[in-house]
Amino acid sequence: MTIRYGKGESSALFEPLTIANGNIKLSHRVIHAPLTRNRGVPLNFNSTPENPNRIWVPGELIKEYYAQRATEGGLIISEGIPPSLESNGMPGVPGLFTPEQAEGWKKVVDAVHAKGAYIYCQLWHAGRATIPQMTGAPAVSASASVWDSPTECYTHPPVGSTEPVPYANHPPIELSPAHIKQTIADYCGAAKTAIEIGFDGVELHGGNGYLPEQFLSSNINKRTDDYGGSPQKRCTFIFELMSELAKTVGEQNLAIRLSPFGLYNQARGEQRMETWTHLCEGLKKNHPALSYVSFIEPRYEQVFSEEEKEKFLESWGLGDVTLDRFRAIFGSTPFFSAGGFDDKNAWGVIESGKYDALIFGRYFVSNPDLVHRLKNGLPLAAYDRSRFYGPFEDNAFHYTDYPSAQQEA
């Protein structure tokens, strides 16, 4: 294969890429990021404080969104999909643990496939990043660690209230060994359903301070059993989970997303390189045929500027850190990167050999034809950050109504 250099159509972003251990050939390397947008349809429309709706399903609007952004030979990674009621972190997020949800997601998958694209199901467990008013049960985590900040609040007021709820008011319970097994079973049940309804693969969300990363983070995981106490033991939960997921769907259909240097959801763990190096070495050894691995850039952070993030990295002695170490560990496993890529900084990255594909998020929201725009050097439409996270009374506004370049013309 001849790798071409340059911008637009001459960029290696538009060279094919094989994933899924050779079973899927992508026609380009512009990947749609997993983006929580809270646009699900409530199963219980008569939600009240006494009987709040806790289950959402993907409806026609979500199907339309994904179909708009599907391209021939392109890869879409779904929004984070909760595998259980306990795991859901936000209202409006459709899970995959009821027949109604499976039916809705099948329609989404079929619409994406009709455009010639592929779609992976990202499985997401919020862990302690939720509240009992949301799930109807105590939040769970690696340990019963109180939220680091007493003032940081849950994203949405509970049904019937306008007052935000501090996470610290509702500490999680520590997952017992039996509860861990049940949690893994929940993941596997959703993964099995995902493949049965046509998803092309499954990605475990192992980053952003959610449950798997809560096990990896020393400030959250205070266990002294097989699941904590050292960088090696803090990896045990993910190793066990990935092993069972691989048995369920086949490791060639399995991927994982990681954020080794993330701070989101109060992930403030130490021993970053020791922990994630051990994790990655174990994943590569135990699952050499993973479909791909997805990483978040060290200097990209959802809650801090790049300058602020640099100060954190420097305080850890990681001021010059890159993802190169993990890229080397995974070798031939397709290696994706996310974190602020756009029409200015995406060029030459694939050619450099650093990554095999780039993941785009925010600009995919406001540019349903992002691949076409990048390929043809067309300007990107601005996104409306205030409309990222619903639910809204008008969920379509600045979700499915962004025009393509052709429609603008």
C-alpha positions in Angstrom: 0.0 0.0 0.0 1.3 3.4 -0.9 0.9 5.9 1.9 0.1 9.4 0.6 1.0 12.6 2.4 -0.8 15.8 2.7 -4.2 17.3 3.6 -7.6 16.4 2.4 -8.0 13.5 0.0 -4.2 13.0 -0.2 -4.0 12.4 3.5 -3.4 8.9 4.9 -6.7 9.5 6.9 -8.3 8.3 3.7 -6.3 5.1 3.3 -8.1 1.8 4.2 -7.5 0.2 7.6 -8.1 -3.4 8.7 -9.5 -4.0 12.2 -11.2 -7.0 13.9 -8.2 -9.2 13.3 -8.6 -8.8 9.6 -12.4 -9.3 9.4 -13.3 -5.6 8.8 -11.7 -3.3 6.3 -12.4 0.3 6.9 -12.3 2.6 3.8 -11.0 5.6 5.9 -9.6 6.4 9.4 -11.9 9.1 10.5 -13.7 7.4 13.4 -16.9 8.6 15.1 -16.3 9.0 18.8 -18.6 7.5 21.5 -20.7 10.6 22.4 -23.3 10.6 25.2 -26.1 12.9 24.1 -29.0 11.9 26.3 -31.6 11.7 23.5 -33.3 8.4 24.5 -37.1 8.0 24.8 -38.4 7.3 28.3 -40.0 3.9 28.8 -42.3 5.4 31.5 -43.7 8.7 30.1 -45.5 9.4 33.4 -42.4 10.0 35.4 -43.0 11.3 38.9 -40.8 11.8 42.0 -42.6 8.8 43.5 -42.2 6.7 40.3 -39.4 8.2 38.2 -38.5 6.8 34.8 -35.2 5.0 35.0 -35.1 3.3 31.6 -34.7 4.9 28.2 -34.7 3.4 24.7 -33.2 4.6 21.4 -36.0 6.0 19.2 -36.2 7.3 15.7 -34.2 10.4 16.5 -31.1 8.4 17.6 -31.5 6.2 14.6 -31.5 9.4 12.4 -28.5 10.8 14.1 -26.3 7.8 13.5 -27.5 7.2 9.9 -26.7 10.8 9.1 -23.1 10.3 10.1 -22.6 6.8 8.6 -20.3 6.6 5.6 -19.3 3.7 3.3 -16.6 1.7 5.1 -16.6 4.1 8.1 -16.6 3.2 11.7 -19.0 4.6 14.3 -18.5 3.9 18.0 -21.8 4.2 19.8 -22.5 6.4 22.8 -21.8 4.7 26.1 -24.5 2.1 26.6 -25.3 1.0 30.2 -25.4 -2.8 30.5 -27.7 -2.6 33.6 -30.0 -0.3 35.5 -27.3 0.0 38.2 -24.7 1.2 35.7 -26.5 4.1 34.2 -25.0 7.5 35.0 -27.4 9.9 33.3 -31.0 10.4 32.3 -31.8 10.0 28.6 -29.2 7.4 28.0 -30.5 4.2 26.4 -29.1 1.0 27.8 -29.1 -2.5 26.5 -30.7 -4.6 29.2 -34.4 -4.7 28.2 -36.2 -6.1 25.1 -37.4 -2.6 24.2 -33.8 -1.3 24.2 -32.5 -4.2 22.1 -35.3 -3.5 19.5 -34.4 0.2 19.4 -30.7 -0.4 19.0 -31.3 -3.0 16.3 -33.0 -0.3 14.2 -30.0 2.0 14.7 -27.6 -0.7 13.7 -29.6 -1.6 10.6 -29.8 2.1 9.6 -26.0 2.4 9.9 -25.4 -0.8 7.9 -27.7 0.4 5.2 -25.2 3.2 4.6 -22.4 0.7 4.3 -20.8 1.6 7.7 -19.8 -0.4 10.7 -20.9 0.3 14.3 -19.4 -0.9 17.6 -21.3 -0.9 20.9 -19.5 0.9 23.7 -20.5 -0.6 27.1 -20.4 2.0 29.9 -20.8 1.6 33.7 -20.8 4.8 35.6 -19.8 3.2 38.9 -19.8 5.9 41.6 -20.5 8.7 39.0 -24.3 8.4 39.6 -26.7 8.8 42.5 -29.4 6.6 44.0 -32.2 8.9 42.7 -31.1 7.9 39.2 -30.7 4.2 39.5 -33.0 3.3 42.5 -30.0 1.7 44.2 -26.8 2.8 45.9 -23.9 3.8 43.6 -21.2 1.2 43.4 -17.4 1.4 43.0 -14.1 -0.3 43.7 -14.3 1.1 47.3 -16.7 3.1 49.3 -14.7 6.2 48.6 -16.5 9.6 49.1 -16.3 12.0 46.2 -13.1 14.1 46.5 -15.0 17.4 46.1 -17.8 18.1 48.5 -19.4 20.6 46.1 -19.2 18.7 42.8 -22.8 17.8 41.8 -24.5 15.2 39.7 -25.3 16.4 36.2 -29.1 16.5 36.4 -31.5 17.4 39.3 -33.7 14.4 40.2 -37.2 14.1 38.8 -39.4 16.8 40.4 -36.5 18.8 41.8 -34.4 21.8 40.6 -31.7 21.4 43.1 -28.4 19.7 42.1 -27.3 16.8 44.2 -23.6 16.7 45.5 -22.0 13.3 44.7 -20.4 13.4 48.2 -23.9 13.1 49.8 -24.3 9.6 48.4 -21.0 7.6 48.8 -20.9 4.4 46.8 -20.9 0.9 48.3 -17.8 -1.3 47.7 -18.4 -4.0 45.2 -18.2 -7.4 46.9 -16.5 -10.3 45.0 -20.0 -11.7 44.3 -21.2 -8.3 43.1 -18.2 -8.0 40.9 -19.1 -11.3 39.3 -22.7 -10.1 38.8 -21.4 -6.8 37.2 -19.2 -8.8 34.8 -22.3 -11.0 34.0 -24.3 -7.8 33.2 -21.6 -6.6 30.8 -21.5 -10.0 29.1 -25.3 -10.1 28.8 -25.3 -6.8 27.1 -22.4 -7.7 24.9 -24.1 -10.9 23.8 -27.2 -9.0 22.9 -25.2 -6.4 21.0 -23.7 -9.0 18.7 -27.1 -10.8 18.3 -28.8 -7.6 17.1 -26.0 -6.8 14.6 -23.4 -4.6 16.2 -20.1 -5.3 14.5 -18.2 -5.3 17.8 -18.1 -4.2 21.4 -15.9 -1.6 23.0 -15.4 -1.5 26.8 -15.3 2.0 28.2 -12.3 1.8 30.5 -11.6 5.5 30.9 -13.0 8.8 32.0 -13.2 7.9 35.7 -16.0 5.4 35.2 -16.1 2.0 36.9 -13.1 0.2 35.3 -11.0 3.3 35.8 -12.2 3.6 39.4 -10.5 0.2 40.0 -7.3 1.6 38.4 -7.3 4.8 40.4 -5.4 4.7 43.7 -7.4 7.6 45.2 -10.7 5.6 44.7 -9.6 2.0 45.0 -8.6 1.4 48.6 -9.0 -2.3 48.5 -6.5 -4.7 50.0 -7.8 -7.9 48.4 -7.1 -9.3 44.9 -8.6 -6.2 43.3 -6.4 -3.5 44.9 -3.4 -2.4 46.9 -0.8 -2.3 44.0 -0.7 -1.2 40.3 -0.9 -4.9 39.4 -3.9 -5.8 41.6 -5.8 -2.7 40.5 -5.8 -4.1 37.0 -7.5 -7.4 38.1 -11.1 -6.2 37.5 -10.4 -5.2 33.9 -8.5 -8.4 33.2 -11.3 -10.5 34.5 -13.9 -8.4 32.6 -12.1 -8.4 29.3 -11.5 -12.2 29.6 -15.2 -12.9 30.0 -16.2 -10.4 27.3 -13.7 -12.1 24.9 -15.3 -15.4 25.7 -18.7 -13.9 25.0 -18.1 -12.1 21.7 -14.7 -13.3 20.5 -11.6 -11.1 21.2 -11.4 -10.1 17.5 -14.8 -8.4 18.1 -13.7 -6.7 21.3 -12.0 -3.4 21.9 -11.2 -1.1 24.9 -11.0 2.6 25.5 -8.4 4.0 28.0 -7.5 7.4 29.4 -4.2 6.7 31.3 -3.7 10.4 32.2 -7.3 11.5 32.7 -8.7 13.4 35.6 -12.4 13.3 34.8 -14.8 12.2 37.6 -12.2 12.9 40.2 -9.8 10.2 38.9 -6.7 11.4 40.7 -4.7 8.2 41.0 -0.9 8.0 41.2 1.5 5.5 39.6 0.0 6.2 36.2 2.7 4.7 34.1 3.2 1.6 36.3 -0.6 0.9 36.4 -1.4 1.4 32.7 1.8 -0.2 31.5 0.9 -3.4 33.4 -2.6 -3.2 32.2 -1.6 -2.8 28.5 1.0 -5.5 28.7 -1.6 -7.9 30.2 -4.2 -7.0 27.6 -1.8 -7.5 24.7 -0.5 -10.8 26.2 -4.0 -12.2 27.0 -5.8 -10.8 24.0 -3.4 -10.4 21.0 -6.3 -10.4 18.5 -8.3 -7.4 19.9 -10.1 -5.5 17.3 -8.4 -2.2 18.2 -7.5 -0.1 21.3 -8.6 3.5 21.7 -6.7 6.1 23.8 -7.3 9.7 24.9 -4.5 12.1 24.4 -2.5 12.9 27.6 -3.0 16.7 27.3 -6.7 16.6 26.5 -9.1 16.9 29.4 -12.9 17.5 29.5 -12.7 19.7 32.6 -9.4 21.5 32.3 -7.6 23.5 29.7 -4.4 22.1 28.0 -2.3 24.5 30.1 -4.0 23.3 33.4 -3.5 19.7 32.3 0.1 20.3 31.7 0.6 21.4 35.3 -0.9 18.1 36.5 1.3 16.1 34.2 4.4 18.0 35.4 3.4 17.5 39.0 3.5 13.7 38.3 6.9 14.0 36.6 5.2 13.3 33.2 5.6 16.7 31.6 6.8 15.2 28.3 4.6 12.1 28.3 3.1 10.7 25.1 1.1 7.6 24.2 4.3 6.1 22.5 4.9 3.6 25.3 1.4 2.1 24.9 1.6 2.2 21.1 4.8 0.1 21.4 3.2 -2.4 23.8 0.2 -3.0 21.5 2.4 -3.4 18.4 0.3 -4.5 15.5 -3.1 -4.0 17.3 -4.8 -1.1 15.5 -4.3 2.0 17.8 -6.8 4.9 17.8 -6.4 8.3 19.5 -8.9 10.9 20.5 -8.6 14.3 22.0 -9.3 17.5 20.1 -8.6 16.5 16.5 -10.0 18.9 13.9 -9.4 20.1 10.3 -6.2 21.9 11.5 -4.2 19.3 13.5 -5.2 16.0 12.0 -2.9 16.1 9.0 0.3 14.1 9.0 -0.5 12.2 12.2 -1.3 8.9 10.5 1.7 9.3 8.2 4.0 9.7 11.3 3.1 6.2 12.4 1.9 7.4 15.9 -1.6 6.1 15.4 -3.6 4.1 12.9 -6.8 6.2 13.1 -8.1 9.4 14.7 -11.4 9.7 16.6 -13.5 12.8 16.1 -16.3 13.8 18.5 -17.6 17.4 18.8 -17.1 18.2 15.1 -19.0 15.0 14.2 -22.0 16.4 16.1 -22.1 19.7 14.1 -20.9 18.1 10.8 -22.9 15.1 9.8 -20.8 15.0 6.7 -17.5 15.4 8.5 -15.7 12.8 6.4 -16.7 14.6 3.2 -15.6 18.0 4.6 -12.2 16.8 5.7 -11.6 14.9 2.5 -12.5 17.9 0.3 -11.0 20.7 2.4 -14.4 22.3 3.3 -14.8 24.4 6.4 -16.3 22.8 9.5 -19.5 24.1 11.1 -19.3 25.2 14.7 -20.9 23.1 17.4 -23.2 24.2 20.1 -21.8 23.0 23.4 -25.0 24.0 25.3 -26.9 21.3 23.3 -24.5 18.4 23.9 -26.2 16.8 26.9 -30.0 16.5 27.0 -32.7 15.6 27.6 -34.3 18.7 26.1 -37.9 19.4 25.2 -36.8 19.6 21.6 -34.2 16.9 21.4 -33.7 17.3 17.6 -32.4 20.9 17.8 -28.6 20.9 17.2 -28.6 17.1 17.2 -30.1 16.0 13.9 -30.7 19.4 12.2 -27.1 20.3 11.4 -27.0 20.7 7.6 -24.4 19.0 5.4 -22.2 21.2 3.2 -24.3 20.2 0.2 -27.5 21.4 2.0 -25.8 24.6 3.0 -24.8 25.3 -0.6 
